[in-house]
Amino acid sequence: MITLDPTAYEYASNMDNFSAFVRDCIHAHARGESIEAVIRQRNFWKAKYDELNSQFLGWDLEEEVKE
């Protein structure tokens, strides 16, 4: 169990998946990685996902399957 101060609790409650974030940080630390490196890596891949996702907005999957 993790106890947070009120400010940290408020911040964590607004995160999509606080538990996954904590697990990722613990695993990174166990591998000798810095938390900052993990955050940079996550932000990089999130940006790539957003970029690819935005390219497919308006793409009609059903129309593509018919062709």
Backbone as JSON Lines, residues from 0, in Angstrom:
{"i":0,"aa":"M","n":[0.84,-1.17,0.0],"ca":[0.0,0.0,0.0],"c":[0.89,1.24,0.0]}
{"i":1,"aa":"I","n":[0.45,2.24,-0.72],"ca":[1.18,3.5,-0.8],"c":[0.31,4.59,-0.2]}
{"i":2,"aa":"T","n":[0.92,5.41,0.64],"ca":[0.21,6.54,1.22],"c":[0.71,7.81,0.57]}
{"i":3,"aa":"L","n":[-0.21,8.65,0.15],"ca":[0.14,9.91,-0.52],"c":[-0.31,11.08,0.33]}
{"i":4,"aa":"D","n":[0.45,12.18,0.23],"ca":[-0.02,13.4,0.88],"c":[-1.17,13.96,0.04]}
{"i":5,"aa":"P","n":[-1.95,14.9,0.57],"ca":[-3.13,15.39,-0.15],"c":[-2.83,15.94,-1.55]}
{"i":6,"aa":"T","n":[-1.72,16.63,-1.71],"ca":[-1.38,17.19,-3.02],"c":[-1.06,16.07,-4.02]}
{"i":7,"aa":"A","n":[-0.25,15.11,-3.59],"ca":[0.08,13.99,-4.47],"c":[-1.16,13.16,-4.79]}
{"i":8,"aa":"Y","n":[-2.04,12.99,-3.82],"ca":[-3.28,12.24,-4.04],"c":[-4.12,12.92,-5.11]}
{"i":9,"aa":"E","n":[-4.24,14.22,-5.02],"ca":[-5.04,14.98,-6.0],"c":[-4.47,14.8,-7.4]}
{"i":10,"aa":"Y","n":[-3.16,14.91,-7.52],"ca":[-2.5,14.73,-8.82],"c":[-2.72,13.31,-9.33]}
{"i":11,"aa":"A","n":[-2.49,12.32,-8.48],"ca":[-2.62,10.91,-8.87],"c":[-4.05,10.57,-9.26]}
{"i":12,"aa":"S","n":[-5.01,11.14,-8.59],"ca":[-6.41,10.83,-8.89],"c":[-6.82,11.33,-10.27]}
{"i":13,"aa":"N","n":[-6.06,12.25,-10.83],"ca":[-6.36,12.75,-12.18],"c":[-5.6,12.0,-13.28]}
{"i":14,"aa":"M","n":[-4.75,11.07,-12.89],"ca":[-4.01,10.28,-13.88],"c":[-4.89,9.15,-14.38]}
{"i":15,"aa":"D","n":[-4.68,8.75,-15.64],"ca":[-5.46,7.66,-16.21],"c":[-5.23,6.35,-15.47]}
{"i":16,"aa":"N","n":[-3.97,6.04,-15.16],"ca":[-3.67,4.76,-14.53],"c":[-2.47,4.93,-13.61]}
{"i":17,"aa":"F","n":[-2.71,5.43,-12.43],"ca":[-1.65,5.69,-11.47],"c":[-0.91,4.41,-11.08]}
{"i":18,"aa":"S","n":[-1.63,3.32,-10.92],"ca":[-1.0,2.06,-10.53],"c":[0.02,1.6,-11.58]}
{"i":19,"aa":"A","n":[-0.34,1.72,-12.85],"ca":[0.59,1.34,-13.92],"c":[1.82,2.24,-13.91]}
{"i":20,"aa":"F","n":[1.61,3.52,-13.66],"ca":[2.72,4.46,-13.58],"c":[3.69,4.07,-12.48]}
{"i":21,"aa":"V","n":[3.15,3.73,-11.31],"ca":[3.99,3.34,-10.18],"c":[4.73,2.04,-10.5]}
{"i":22,"aa":"R","n":[4.01,1.06,-11.06],"ca":[4.66,-0.21,-11.43],"c":[5.8,0.02,-12.42]}
{"i":23,"aa":"D","n":[5.55,0.84,-13.44],"ca":[6.58,1.14,-14.43],"c":[7.8,1.78,-13.78]}
{"i":24,"aa":"C","n":[7.57,2.69,-12.87],"ca":[8.68,3.36,-12.18],"c":[9.48,2.38,-11.34]}
{"i":25,"aa":"I","n":[8.79,1.5,-10.64],"ca":[9.48,0.51,-9.8],"c":[10.29,-0.45,-10.66]}
{"i":26,"aa":"H","n":[9.7,-0.92,-11.76],"ca":[10.42,-1.83,-12.66],"c":[11.63,-1.14,-13.27]}
{"i":27,"aa":"A","n":[11.48,0.11,-13.67],"ca":[12.61,0.86,-14.24],"c":[13.72,1.01,-13.21]}
{"i":28,"aa":"H","n":[13.36,1.35,-12.0],"ca":[14.34,1.5,-10.93],"c":[15.08,0.19,-10.69]}
{"i":29,"aa":"A","n":[14.34,-0.92,-10.72],"ca":[14.95,-2.24,-10.51],"c":[15.95,-2.57,-11.62]}
{"i":30,"aa":"R","n":[15.69,-2.05,-12.83],"ca":[16.61,-2.28,-13.96],"c":[17.74,-1.25,-14.0]}
{"i":31,"aa":"G","n":[17.75,-0.34,-13.05],"ca":[18.79,0.68,-13.0],"c":[18.53,1.88,-13.88]}
{"i":32,"aa":"E","n":[17.3,2.01,-14.38],"ca":[16.94,3.16,-15.22],"c":[16.44,4.3,-14.35]}
{"i":33,"aa":"S","n":[16.6,5.49,-14.85],"ca":[16.07,6.64,-14.11],"c":[14.59,6.83,-14.45]}
{"i":34,"aa":"I","n":[13.86,7.4,-13.53],"ca":[12.45,7.69,-13.75],"c":[12.3,8.67,-14.91]}
{"i":35,"aa":"E","n":[13.21,9.61,-14.99],"ca":[13.16,10.6,-16.07],"c":[13.26,9.92,-17.44]}
{"i":36,"aa":"A","n":[14.14,8.92,-17.55],"ca":[14.29,8.21,-18.83],"c":[13.01,7.46,-19.18]}
{"i":37,"aa":"V","n":[12.38,6.87,-18.19],"ca":[11.13,6.15,-18.43],"c":[10.04,7.11,-18.9]}
{"i":38,"aa":"I","n":[9.96,8.26,-18.27],"ca":[8.96,9.25,-18.64],"c":[9.22,9.77,-20.05]}
{"i":39,"aa":"R","n":[10.48,10.04,-20.39],"ca":[10.81,10.48,-21.75],"c":[10.41,9.42,-22.77]}
{"i":40,"aa":"Q","n":[10.71,8.16,-22.46],"ca":[10.37,7.07,-23.37],"c":[8.85,6.96,-23.53]}
{"i":41,"aa":"R","n":[8.12,7.04,-22.45],"ca":[6.66,6.96,-22.54],"c":[6.11,8.13,-23.34]}
{"i":42,"aa":"N","n":[6.62,9.33,-23.11],"ca":[6.15,10.5,-23.85],"c":[6.46,10.37,-25.34]}
{"i":43,"aa":"F","n":[7.63,9.81,-25.67],"ca":[8.0,9.61,-27.07],"c":[7.0,8.69,-27.76]}
{"i":44,"aa":"W","n":[6.72,7.54,-27.15],"ca":[5.81,6.58,-27.77],"c":[4.37,7.07,-27.77]}
{"i":45,"aa":"K","n":[3.99,7.84,-26.76],"ca":[2.64,8.43,-26.75],"c":[2.5,9.41,-27.9]}
{"i":46,"aa":"A","n":[3.54,10.21,-28.16],"ca":[3.51,11.16,-29.28],"c":[3.42,10.42,-30.61]}
{"i":47,"aa":"K","n":[4.16,9.31,-30.74],"ca":[4.1,8.51,-31.97],"c":[2.7,7.93,-32.16]}
{"i":48,"aa":"Y","n":[2.12,7.42,-31.08],"ca":[0.76,6.89,-31.13],"c":[-0.22,7.98,-31.57]}
{"i":49,"aa":"D","n":[-0.13,9.15,-30.94],"ca":[-1.03,10.26,-31.29],"c":[-0.86,10.67,-32.75]}
{"i":50,"aa":"E","n":[0.39,10.69,-33.22],"ca":[0.66,11.05,-34.61],"c":[0.01,10.06,-35.57]}
{"i":51,"aa":"L","n":[0.21,8.77,-35.32],"ca":[-0.39,7.75,-36.18],"c":[-1.91,7.76,-36.09]}
{"i":52,"aa":"N","n":[-2.41,7.92,-34.89],"ca":[-3.85,7.93,-34.69],"c":[-4.48,9.1,-35.44]}
{"i":53,"aa":"S","n":[-3.83,10.25,-35.42],"ca":[-4.39,11.42,-36.11],"c":[-4.39,11.24,-37.62]}
{"i":54,"aa":"Q","n":[-3.47,10.43,-38.14],"ca":[-3.43,10.17,-39.58],"c":[-4.62,9.33,-40.02]}
{"i":55,"aa":"F","n":[-5.18,8.56,-39.11],"ca":[-6.28,7.67,-39.46],"c":[-7.65,8.22,-39.1]}
{"i":56,"aa":"L","n":[-7.67,9.43,-38.54],"ca":[-8.97,10.04,-38.25],"c":[-9.71,10.24,-39.57]}
{"i":57,"aa":"G","n":[-10.91,9.83,-39.6],"ca":[-11.69,9.95,-40.82],"c":[-11.49,8.8,-41.78]}
{"i":58,"aa":"W","n":[-10.56,7.91,-41.47],"ca":[-10.32,6.75,-42.32],"c":[-11.46,5.78,-42.1]}
{"i":59,"aa":"D","n":[-12.1,5.35,-43.17],"ca":[-13.26,4.46,-43.07],"c":[-12.8,3.01,-43.23]}
{"i":60,"aa":"L","n":[-12.67,2.32,-42.11],"ca":[-12.19,0.94,-42.12],"c":[-13.13,0.06,-42.93]}
{"i":61,"aa":"E","n":[-14.42,0.22,-42.77],"ca":[-15.36,-0.63,-43.5],"c":[-15.22,-0.43,-45.0]}
{"i":62,"aa":"E","n":[-15.01,0.78,-45.44],"ca":[-14.81,1.05,-46.87],"c":[-13.53,0.39,-47.38]}
{"i":63,"aa":"E","n":[-12.48,0.45,-46.58],"ca":[-11.2,-0.17,-46.96],"c":[-11.34,-1.68,-47.07]}
{"i":64,"aa":"V","n":[-12.12,-2.28,-46.2],"ca":[-12.3,-3.74,-46.21],"c":[-13.08,-4.17,-47.43]}
{"i":65,"aa":"K","n":[-14.04,-3.36,-47.87],"ca":[-14.84,-3.69,-49.04],"c":[-14.02,-3.72,-50.32]}
{"i":66,"aa":"E","n":[-13.0,-2.87,-50.38],"ca":[-12.21,-2.76,-51.62],"c":[-11.3,-3.88,-51.83]}
